[in-house]
Amino acid sequence: MSDPRIRCVEVKSPRGATVTHIRWGDGHVGVYPHHVLRGYCPCAGCQGHSGTISFIDCSGTQLELEEIEPVGNYALRLQWFDGHGSGLYSYPYLRDLCYCEHCRPKNEDKSPRARM
């Protein structure tokens, strides 16, 4: 059986929202501000091919999600209203990007983060 920490159970991102919530198999509800999701987009167009993930300033960019599509049992593809949508956010990567009150303290001092 897969690790419940990285089993996506539910995704909530209403039209017009600036934050997406993901409920994980272990009951944790992850909080994902759209500027964080877009800033840490893992696609090669945003990050290049070095294998290191860096925060990309997305000021002035459309930060509303048009579509969230599951990719197998391992990732989500986020389609933004400005047409950007080539990044696949693996479940372990998303879990690591969580900005809920419990996870935020470990994340605030690691900006930009370079983990996947």
Backbone as CSV, one residue per row, in Angstrom:
resi,resn,N_x,N_y,N_z,CA_x,CA_y,CA_z,C_x,C_y,C_z
1,MET,0.835,-1.184,0.000,0.000,0.000,0.000,0.882,1.250,0.000
2,SER,0.421,2.300,-0.674,1.216,3.515,-0.783,1.193,4.315,0.516
3,ASP,2.183,5.159,0.668,2.305,6.029,1.838,1.126,6.993,1.867
4,PRO,0.300,6.983,2.922,-0.863,7.871,2.969,-0.481,9.354,2.985
5,ARG,0.750,9.669,3.408,1.189,11.071,3.405,1.231,11.648,2.000
6,ILE,1.417,10.809,1.001,1.514,11.301,-0.377,0.419,10.708,-1.271
7,ARG,-0.703,10.357,-0.658,-1.878,9.921,-1.419,-2.885,11.063,-1.405
8,CYS,-3.087,11.659,-2.564,-4.006,12.782,-2.698,-5.435,12.256,-2.659
9,VAL,-6.227,12.765,-1.704,-7.602,12.325,-1.526,-8.585,13.316,-2.142
10,GLU,-8.299,14.611,-2.003,-9.226,15.635,-2.486,-8.461,16.932,-2.741
11,VAL,-8.858,17.629,-3.809,-8.285,18.930,-4.135,-9.425,19.933,-4.212
12,LYS,-9.263,21.064,-3.507,-10.263,22.136,-3.557,-9.582,23.422,-3.993
13,SER,-10.058,23.965,-5.101,-9.543,25.222,-5.611,-10.669,25.901,-6.390
14,PRO,-11.589,26.549,-5.674,-12.737,27.167,-6.352,-12.303,28.245,-7.338
15,ARG,-13.114,28.461,-8.350,-12.850,29.505,-9.341,-12.624,30.829,-8.624
16,GLY,-11.569,31.534,-8.980,-11.249,32.818,-8.380,-10.399,32.727,-7.122
17,ALA,-10.143,31.519,-6.639,-9.363,31.342,-5.415,-7.904,31.733,-5.630
18,THR,-7.245,32.094,-4.546,-5.810,32.380,-4.592,-5.018,31.324,-3.820
19,VAL,-5.746,30.333,-3.289,-5.147,29.246,-2.516,-5.852,27.945,-2.894
20,THR,-5.084,26.877,-3.001,-5.621,25.540,-3.242,-5.393,24.714,-1.981
21,HIS,-6.353,23.862,-1.649,-6.239,22.968,-0.490,-6.231,21.521,-0.987
22,ILE,-5.335,20.730,-0.432,-5.256,19.307,-0.768,-5.382,18.506,0.520
23,ARG,-6.328,17.575,0.526,-6.457,16.654,1.664,-5.697,15.388,1.304
24,TRP,-4.780,15.020,2.194,-3.919,13.858,1.985,-4.460,12.644,2.730
25,GLY,-3.986,11.468,2.355,-4.455,10.208,2.915,-4.267,10.057,4.405
26,ASP,-3.354,10.823,4.991,-3.142,10.746,6.440,-3.997,11.767,7.191
27,GLY,-4.899,12.474,6.469,-5.788,13.441,7.089,-5.280,14.875,7.050
28,HIS,-4.021,15.072,6.730,-3.457,16.423,6.661,-4.123,17.200,5.530
29,VAL,-4.451,18.468,5.775,-4.984,19.342,4.726,-3.904,20.362,4.407
30,GLY,-3.322,20.214,3.224,-2.266,21.105,2.784,-2.827,22.402,2.226
31,VAL,-2.111,23.487,2.460,-2.492,24.818,2.001,-1.435,25.275,0.998
32,TYR,-1.897,25.666,-0.206,-0.979,25.986,-1.301,-1.348,27.326,-1.933
33,PRO,-0.745,28.436,-1.452,-0.994,29.721,-2.103,-0.559,29.648,-3.563
34,HIS,-1.332,30.233,-4.438,-1.034,30.133,-5.864,0.295,30.771,-6.243
35,HIS,0.704,31.833,-5.542,2.005,32.419,-5.874,3.140,31.436,-5.549
36,VAL,2.941,30.563,-4.558,3.941,29.546,-4.229,3.928,28.451,-5.289
37,LEU,2.735,27.967,-5.651,2.642,26.926,-6.682,3.261,27.397,-7.993
38,ARG,2.916,28.609,-8.415,3.443,29.122,-9.683,4.927,29.438,-9.564
39,GLY,5.329,29.989,-8.433,6.737,30.331,-8.231,7.657,29.123,-8.201
40,TYR,7.143,27.992,-7.753,7.927,26.762,-7.713,7.495,25.781,-8.803
41,CYS,6.962,26.301,-9.898,6.579,25.422,-11.006,7.780,24.573,-11.412
42,PRO,7.607,23.248,-11.457,8.742,22.375,-11.728,9.046,22.151,-13.212
43,CYS,8.322,22.810,-14.109,8.544,22.531,-15.535,9.911,23.033,-16.005
44,ALA,10.407,22.460,-17.077,11.707,22.835,-17.625,11.717,24.275,-18.134
45,GLY,10.575,24.765,-18.613,10.502,26.148,-19.074,10.744,27.136,-17.949
46,CYS,10.290,26.816,-16.756,10.485,27.690,-15.597,11.814,27.433,-14.900
47,GLN,12.215,26.179,-14.811,13.367,25.804,-13.998,14.618,25.461,-14.784
48,GLY,14.503,25.299,-16.097,15.657,24.851,-16.866,15.858,23.360,-16.678
49,HIS,17.065,22.899,-16.952,17.342,21.466,-16.910,18.402,21.092,-15.876
50,SER,18.643,21.963,-14.902,19.713,21.712,-13.933,19.327,20.684,-12.870
51,GLY,18.017,20.480,-12.674,17.571,19.564,-11.627,17.367,20.255,-10.296
52,THR,17.678,21.538,-10.219,17.481,22.325,-9.003,16.247,23.189,-9.168
53,ILE,15.396,23.190,-8.168,14.182,24.007,-8.205,14.445,25.307,-7.438
54,SER,14.173,26.417,-8.098,14.315,27.734,-7.478,12.999,28.477,-7.604
55,PHE,12.748,29.385,-6.666,11.540,30.194,-6.723,11.682,31.210,-7.846
56,ILE,10.667,31.273,-8.710,10.623,32.229,-9.811,9.593,33.289,-9.444
57,ASP,10.015,34.555,-9.430,9.084,35.634,-9.107,8.021,35.702,-10.198
58,CYS,6.789,35.582,-9.803,5.687,35.568,-10.771,4.796,36.797,-10.621
59,SER,5.358,37.888,-10.115,4.602,39.136,-9.985,4.059,39.544,-11.347
60,GLY,2.814,39.937,-11.371,2.201,40.362,-12.621,1.701,39.220,-13.486
61,THR,1.832,37.992,-13.000,1.396,36.812,-13.737,-0.001,36.411,-13.273
62,GLN,-0.788,35.872,-14.177,-2.123,35.370,-13.842,-1.960,34.199,-12.873
63,LEU,-2.531,34.323,-11.686,-2.366,33.293,-10.666,-3.659,32.557,-10.363
64,GLU,-4.574,32.535,-11.327,-5.801,31.762,-11.142,-5.678,30.466,-11.933
65,LEU,-6.055,29.381,-11.276,-6.007,28.079,-11.932,-7.248,27.862,-12.784
66,GLU,-7.033,27.396,-13.997,-8.144,27.066,-14.884,-8.557,25.614,-14.701
67,GLU,-7.566,24.740,-14.515,-7.858,23.309,-14.407,-6.789,22.622,-13.570
68,ILE,-7.202,21.617,-12.818,-6.293,20.756,-12.073,-6.584,19.338,-12.529
69,GLU,-5.578,18.699,-13.067,-5.768,17.371,-13.651,-4.843,16.350,-12.977
70,PRO,-5.412,15.265,-12.430,-4.548,14.221,-11.882,-3.785,13.527,-13.003
71,VAL,-2.544,13.175,-12.719,-1.707,12.443,-13.666,-1.373,11.119,-12.985
72,GLY,-2.008,10.059,-13.452,-1.833,8.770,-12.799,-2.161,8.875,-11.325
73,ASN,-1.417,8.153,-10.521,-1.577,8.210,-9.062,-0.389,8.895,-8.410
74,TYR,0.274,9.798,-9.151,1.513,10.346,-8.622,1.671,11.859,-8.737
75,ALA,0.804,12.564,-9.472,1.045,13.989,-9.689,-0.229,14.725,-10.080
76,LEU,-0.142,16.052,-10.044,-1.183,16.924,-10.581,-0.561,17.811,-11.651
77,ARG,-1.325,18.056,-12.703,-0.934,19.040,-13.714,-1.811,20.252,-13.477
78,LEU,-1.181,21.403,-13.268,-1.908,22.635,-13.021,-1.918,23.470,-14.292
79,GLN,-3.097,23.819,-14.754,-3.265,24.668,-15.933,-3.697,26.038,-15.449
80,TRP,-2.881,27.066,-15.704,-3.163,28.429,-15.280,-3.936,29.156,-16.370
81,PHE,-4.669,30.190,-15.997,-5.492,30.930,-16.952,-4.680,31.612,-18.049
82,ASP,-3.397,31.857,-17.810,-2.578,32.479,-18.856,-2.038,31.462,-19.855
83,GLY,-2.465,30.192,-19.715,-2.069,29.154,-20.666,-0.931,28.280,-20.194
84,HIS,-0.208,28.696,-19.165,0.908,27.884,-18.669,0.358,26.622,-18.013
85,GLY,0.936,25.478,-18.359,0.424,24.237,-17.785,1.290,23.033,-18.053
86,SER,2.589,23.223,-18.218,3.448,22.083,-18.549,4.107,21.441,-17.327
87,GLY,3.920,22.020,-16.145,4.550,21.456,-14.954,3.742,20.326,-14.347
88,LEU,4.408,19.242,-14.004,3.792,18.139,-13.269,4.291,18.210,-11.835
89,TYR,3.356,18.410,-10.919,3.669,18.532,-9.501,3.460,17.170,-8.854
90,SER,4.549,16.449,-8.583,4.417,15.129,-7.964,3.817,15.289,-6.574
91,TYR,3.169,14.251,-6.096,2.568,14.317,-4.770,3.614,14.550,-3.676
92,PRO,4.769,13.882,-3.702,5.770,14.203,-2.674,6.220,15.671,-2.749
93,TYR,6.351,16.203,-3.959,6.751,17.601,-4.132,5.691,18.533,-3.568
94,LEU,4.422,18.261,-3.863,3.339,19.080,-3.325,3.294,19.013,-1.802
95,ARG,3.454,17.837,-1.267,3.429,17.709,0.199,4.527,18.562,0.817
96,ASP,5.656,18.622,0.157,6.782,19.402,0.639,6.553,20.910,0.506
97,LEU,5.711,21.322,-0.427,5.422,22.744,-0.641,4.336,23.284,0.289
98,CYS,3.791,22.470,1.145,2.670,22.874,1.993,3.004,24.106,2.826
99,TYR,2.056,25.037,2.876,2.204,26.267,3.647,1.133,26.383,4.736
100,CYS,0.644,25.250,5.242,-0.302,25.315,6.358,0.435,25.819,7.596
101,GLU,-0.307,26.128,8.652,0.314,26.659,9.869,1.330,25.695,10.479
102,HIS,1.104,24.401,10.339,2.021,23.407,10.892,3.306,23.321,10.064
103,CYS,3.179,23.372,8.755,4.342,23.207,7.864,5.083,24.507,7.584
104,ARG,4.394,25.635,7.641,4.985,26.927,7.263,6.293,27.252,7.975
105,PRO,6.428,27.056,9.286,7.688,27.440,9.932,8.912,26.801,9.299
106,LYS,8.818,25.547,8.896,9.984,24.911,8.283,10.218,25.442,6.868
107,ASN,9.191,25.994,6.246,9.316,26.456,4.871,9.764,27.908,4.764
108,GLU,9.411,28.741,5.719,9.703,30.168,5.608,11.186,30.471,5.546
109,ASP,12.010,29.690,6.209,13.439,29.979,6.207,14.174,29.287,5.057
110,LYS,13.442,28.710,4.125,14.063,27.994,3.019,13.642,28.585,1.685
111,SER,13.482,29.881,1.623,13.066,30.503,0.380,14.271,31.130,-0.295
112,PRO,14.577,30.844,-1.540,13.878,29.831,-2.327,14.315,28.417,-1.962
113,ARG,13.361,27.518,-2.003,13.654,26.116,-1.692,14.171,25.426,-2.940
114,ALA,15.015,24.475,-2.719,15.603,23.747,-3.840,15.394,22.252,-3.679
115,ARG,14.256,21.882,-3.086,13.972,20.461,-2.888,12.888,20.028,-3.857
116,MET,12.845,18.767,-4.112,11.777,18.184,-4.924,11.117,17.094,-4.156
